[in-house]
Amino acid sequence: MTLAGLGAGGFTPESLEIAYADVRRAWLDYNRRRKGNRGVVLIGHSQGTFMLQQLLAEEIDANPSARRRLVAAILLGGGVTVEQGSDRGGSFEHVRACRSARQIGCLISWVTFNETVPANSIFGRTANEGEEVLCTNPAAPRMSSRNRKLRSVFPSEPFAPGTTIGVATGLVGAPVPDVTTPWYELRNHYSAHCDDGDGANVLQVEELFGAPALNPVPTPAWGLHLVDANIALGNLNSLVRQKARRFVQTRG
């Protein structure tokens, strides 16, 4: 759904059905073309996460052979849930949260804030009784509540120049060094831990060594939604490499 579509009234059951049907067809087509035990990493953010939640629930979670092909599912900026105090249940019956860098067939998920989560926040809370929003610290999956340094990766050129989303992403205020490479990585700028304060479960980001505080855009209710992926993209790259190696070792 485009920003214009959201402003004009948002989702309808019909639009969601069309969107999901496209994602499901892509998954079925991939399976027809790539038979065997080839591993798969599913990656989604925001609306993409909602689509992949449905795909996981309907096509993978209850299918043992499909689950064996899952290296990891990275579902950012959405509402993936688990049972309170657990790494399973909630959104899925069998696919559980990742609690180590080498664990495979598991979920990595978070929503990002860098200040108190407001009562009207769009992310971080669920109305499902006995469940909580899943938070995985990408810098320390086994110890998600401990503060660990993030490796943030951003494009050196403005994202989608001339578009509303491009302007909004720029307003987040990530530091932009003068570099010639297409991407740059920030180290020792930000750290994060999973926090369950204020009735929300979120990845709380903190500034290090005078790094600029990032701005919630478009309002504090969204937190740092627009940089959910970039804020820890270097950590995610490392996690996927480790999980891929483990998958090859155990599954061939």
Secondary structure, 3 states (H helix, E strand, C coil): CCHHHHHCCCCCHHHHHHHHHHHHHHHHHHHHHCCCCCCEEEEEECHHHHHHHHHHHHHHCCCHHHHHCEEEEEEECCCCEEECCCCCECCECCCCECCCCCCCCEEECCCEECCCCCCCCCCCCCCCCCEEECCCCCCCHHHCCCCEECCEEEECCCCCCCCHHHHHHHHCCCCCCCCCCCEEEECCCEEEEEECHHHCCEEEEEECCCCCCCCCCCCHHHCCHHHCCHHHHHHHHHHHHHHHHHHHHHHC
